[in-house]
Amino acid sequence: MAMTQNLWTINALAVEFGLDRRTVGLRLNGVRPVEEKGKIKKYKLSDAARAIMGHVDQSGGVLSYEEARARKIAAEAELAEMELSKEKLEVLTVEAINQINSELFGNFRARLLSLPTKASPDVFSAKDVQEAKLILTKYINDTLQELSDTMVEAYDFENTQLNTGDGSGKKRPDVDEAATGTDSQSMG
């Protein structure tokens, strides 16, 4: 007796593999059916099983279990490395960057807004426009130099410790006092 090859429809494969019909259809997207009659497509079990179990090449969009597991492990390792970098203070959180930017631009804005108040007496007493221009240029350059000399400090928000990068973990006095409700004078 000659053996004949059975062909399987998507519905039959879904029942056999215990999967949803749509899932089976998606996984069979890259597999050519052996027989098509109208909308009904029939597949060889060996081709269908490889696709359904995930052993179809990447171009079909299906990953094998081993490939998916390897990608998951790689992603977890990358996440662990990022956490380690954060603990070593090699990277900053978005919140820390936002705080630093807020402080920098707030300081920049305050310094620029204070320029007219600082410079106006000298500019007013200038002999001519050229001298007024030189005075303003000096004030602007001094302000820009002060701003460029400003050191940006990143703070550990949970422990309120200054992260100097040298591992000293110096406490920030103004945060310590505010957090504990004490100051150096009341301590004795």
C-alpha positions in Angstrom: 0.0 0.0 0.0 1.5 3.3 -1.1 1.6 6.1 1.5 0.1 9.4 0.5 1.0 12.7 1.9 -1.7 14.4 3.9 -2.2 18.2 3.4 -3.4 20.4 6.2 -5.5 23.5 6.2 -4.9 26.4 8.6 -7.9 25.3 10.7 -6.7 21.7 11.0 -3.2 22.9 11.9 -4.6 25.2 14.6 -6.5 22.3 16.2 -3.5 20.0 16.0 -1.0 22.6 17.5 -3.5 24.0 20.0 -3.1 27.5 18.7 -5.5 30.2 17.5 -6.3 30.1 13.8 -5.0 33.7 13.3 -1.7 32.8 15.0 -1.2 29.8 12.7 -2.1 32.0 9.7 0.5 34.6 10.6 3.2 32.0 11.2 2.4 30.4 7.8 2.8 33.7 6.0 6.2 32.9 4.6 5.4 29.3 3.6 4.1 28.4 0.2 1.0 26.2 0.2 1.2 23.0 -1.7 -2.4 23.3 -2.9 -4.8 26.2 -3.2 -8.5 25.9 -4.0 -10.1 29.3 -3.9 -9.4 30.7 -0.4 -8.5 27.3 1.1 -4.8 26.7 1.3 -3.3 23.4 2.2 0.2 22.8 3.5 2.6 19.9 4.0 2.9 19.1 7.7 6.7 19.3 7.7 6.7 22.8 6.2 3.8 24.0 8.5 5.4 22.5 11.6 8.7 24.3 11.0 6.9 27.6 10.5 4.5 27.1 13.5 7.3 26.0 15.8 9.5 29.0 14.8 12.1 27.5 12.6 11.5 29.7 9.6 14.1 32.1 8.5 14.1 35.7 9.8 12.6 37.2 6.6 9.3 35.4 7.4 9.2 37.3 10.7 9.1 34.2 12.9 11.8 33.6 15.5 12.8 30.2 16.9 12.5 29.7 20.6 16.3 29.7 20.9 16.6 33.0 19.0 13.8 34.7 21.0 15.4 33.5 24.3 18.9 34.7 23.2 17.4 38.1 22.4 15.7 38.3 25.8 18.9 37.3 27.6 20.8 40.0 25.6 18.2 42.6 26.5 18.3 41.7 30.2 22.1 41.9 30.1 22.0 45.3 28.5 19.5 46.5 31.1 21.7 45.2 33.9 24.8 47.0 32.4 22.8 50.2 32.2 21.8 49.9 35.9 25.4 49.2 36.8 26.5 52.3 34.9 23.9 54.3 36.7 25.2 53.0 40.1 28.8 53.8 39.1 27.6 57.3 38.2 28.7 56.9 34.6 25.3 57.8 33.4 22.6 60.2 34.7 18.9 59.7 34.9 16.6 61.9 32.9 15.5 63.6 36.2 19.1 64.5 37.1 19.7 65.9 33.6 16.5 67.9 33.8 17.5 69.3 37.2 21.0 70.2 36.0 19.6 71.9 32.9 17.0 73.7 35.0 19.7 75.0 37.3 22.0 75.9 34.5 19.4 77.8 32.5 17.9 79.3 35.6 21.4 80.6 36.6 22.0 81.8 33.0 18.7 83.6 32.9 19.2 85.3 36.3 22.7 86.5 35.4 21.5 87.9 32.1 18.6 89.7 33.7 20.9 91.2 36.4 23.2 92.7 33.7 21.1 95.9 33.2 21.1 96.6 37.0 24.8 96.0 37.4 25.9 97.8 34.2 23.5 100.8 34.1 25.4 103.1 36.5 28.6 102.6 34.7 27.0 102.9 31.3 25.1 106.0 32.4 28.4 107.7 33.5 30.2 106.8 30.2 31.6 109.8 28.2 30.3 108.5 24.9 28.7 105.6 23.1 32.0 103.9 22.4 32.9 103.8 26.1 29.3 102.6 27.0 29.8 99.8 24.4 33.1 98.8 26.0 31.6 98.8 29.5 28.7 96.6 28.3 31.0 94.2 26.5 33.1 93.9 29.7 30.0 93.1 31.8 28.8 90.6 29.3 32.2 88.9 29.1 32.6 88.8 32.9 29.1 87.2 33.2 29.8 84.7 30.5 33.1 83.8 32.2 31.4 83.3 35.5 28.8 81.1 33.9 31.5 79.0 32.1 33.4 78.6 35.4 30.2 77.2 37.1 30.6 73.6 38.1 27.6 71.4 37.4 27.0 69.0 40.3 24.8 66.0 40.1 22.9 65.1 43.3 21.8 61.7 44.4 18.1 62.6 45.0 17.4 59.7 47.3 20.3 60.1 49.7 20.8 63.9 49.1 24.5 63.3 48.7 26.7 65.2 46.4 28.0 62.9 43.7 31.5 64.3 43.1 32.6 61.2 41.2 35.5 60.7 43.7 33.4 58.4 46.0 33.6 60.9 48.9 29.8 61.1 49.2 29.9 64.6 50.7 26.6 65.8 52.1 25.1 68.9 50.7 24.6 71.2 53.7 21.5 73.0 52.5 19.7 69.7 51.7 20.8 68.1 55.0 19.4 71.0 57.0 16.2 71.1 55.1 15.7 67.3 55.2 16.4 67.0 59.0 14.9 70.3 60.1 18.1 71.2 61.9 20.9 73.5 61.2 24.5 73.8 62.4 23.6 76.5 65.0 20.9 74.5 66.7 23.2 71.5 67.0 25.2 73.1 69.6 
